[in-house]
Amino acid sequence: MTEPSATNSIETPISREDYAAFIRQIELASIWLKDLKVINHNGPTTPEQGSLGFQRSANWELSPGGFRSFCTYLVRLESSDALYLGMDVTFGLDFVSKKEMNDDVFSLFQDVNLPVNTWPYLREIVANVMGRLGWASFTLPTFKVGTVPSTRPNPSGVEKKTTRSRQKKSVSS
């Protein structure tokens, strides 16, 4: 199983020092579930095998006293010939900030800070949804910043892999 991670080698138009200064002055004020869509294509039985894949996109907008960001995960459990589960999850996050967010800062923020803040909630939703579908549940790996992906044993029998796509200022309905 591949663990999601952010590396320190991401190339951005902002220096590490400027990014660190921006991060030191922000505070997460709230996080909430904006949207959740689940489609079960398999019925009440756990699929025999499959790959669990993820895609993530994010956008932001200024708000009074800071900025608001939206982080969307597309989760798919599938095999080479079938889609078993489709799940679209969007989280809203409000940040208090003395400095204005901008595209240069957000280019790194969306790959480092947003997943650190939202991944635990996604892990809980995926585990909860699997149980509500009547499927065997499993726990997604933690999101680790500054590490390279690693592999660990998979006792559930379901192959789990993560992929990521980045879209600047995508729109969620």
N, C-alpha and C positions, 0 to 999 in steps of 0.2 A: 504494500500500500504506500502510495506517495503522500507524504505530509505536505500541506500547503506551507509556503514560507515566503518571506520577502528577503532579498539579499541586500547587502551593503553596496553592491556594484551597479545599482540602477543609475543610469545616466540621466541627469535632469538639468534644466537650465538654472537651478538655484544651488548655491554652495551649501555644504553641510552646516557651516556655521550659521548662515542666514536661516536655514530650515530649523535648526535646533533653537534658535532665538524665537522663531515663530511658535514652535511647539511649546516652549516654556510658558508662553503668555496666554495660551488658550485653555479653556475648561469645557468639558463635555457637560452640557446642561440637561439634555434629555435624549433618550433614544426610544423609538417606538416602532411598532410594526405598521407600515404604511399599506402594504398589499401582500396578499398570499393567495396563490392559485395552485391547487393540487389536482392532477389528473392521474387516476389509477387505471392503467390499461391492462392489468393482470388479474383483477379480482381479489378475493380474500386470501390467496395462498402466496407465500414468499416465492419469488422467482428462484429457480434452481441455481443459476449463476448469472453474472452480469457485471458491467462496469459502472461505477458511480462517478459521473463527471460533473465538473462545475465550470461555470463561466461567471465572471463578475464584471459589472460596469458601475460607474458612479458619475454623479454630477453634483453641482453646488450652485447656490445662489446667496447673495448677500441678504442679511436680515438685520433688524435693529439690534445693535450691540454685538454683532458677530456675523455668523453665516450658518446656513442650513445645507446639509448634504444628504443625498440619497444614495444608498448602496444596494444594488440589485444582484441577486444570485440566481442563475438558472441552474437547476439541479436535474440531472437526468440519470436514471438507472436503465441501462439498456444492454442488449447483446448485439452481436453482429447483424441479427435479422429481426429484432423486436425492441420496441420501446415499452418498458414496464411502468415507469413512473416519470412524470414531468412535474416539476415544482418550480414556481417562480416566486421569489421572496424579495420584497423591498423593505428596507429599514430607513427611517428618517432619523437624522441626528441634528440636534441644535448645539452649536458651539458659541460660547462667549469669547470674544476676541477684541483686543484693543487695536490690533493691526488688521487691515483688510485682507481677506483671502484673495488670491489672484490665480490665474492659470498656471504660472510657473510653480508656485507652492503646491497647488492642487495636483500637479503632475506626479509629485512624490507622495503627497498626503493620501491619495486614493490607493496607492499600493502598499503603504506601510500602516498608517494610523487607522484608516477606515476598517480594514480587515481585522486589526487587533481589537477594535471596539465591537464589530458586528459578528465576527466568527463564533463567539460563544453562544450567541442567540440563534444563529443558524444551526449549530450543533444540536441545541435543544429542540428546535422545530423539526429537524430531520428525524431525530430519535422519537419524538412524540408522534409525528405523522406515521412513521413506520408501524408503531404500535396500534394506532387507530385504524390502519389499513388491515390489521390482523396479521402483519408480517413480522418476521423475526427482526428485532431491533439491533442496532449496533451503534457504537459511539464513533463519531468522526474524530480524526486526529486534531490536536491543538494547532493553532496557527503560531508559528515561531518566526520572529524577526531576526535576521542576521544569521540564518542557518541555511544549509543546503538541504534539499529534500532527501529523506532517508526512507528505507523500507523496513517494515517490521512484520512479524507473523500476522496472519489473518485468520482467526479461528471461525469466523462466520461463514466462510466459503464463498462470499460475494466479493468479487474483485473490485476494489475501490481505487479510483485514480482521480486526480484533480487536473483540470486544465483551467486556463485563465485567458480571458480576452478583455481588452480594455477599450472602452468607448468613452470618449470625452463628451460630457454633457448629454448623455442619452436621456430619452424621455420615457417615463413609466406611466402607464395608464391605470 
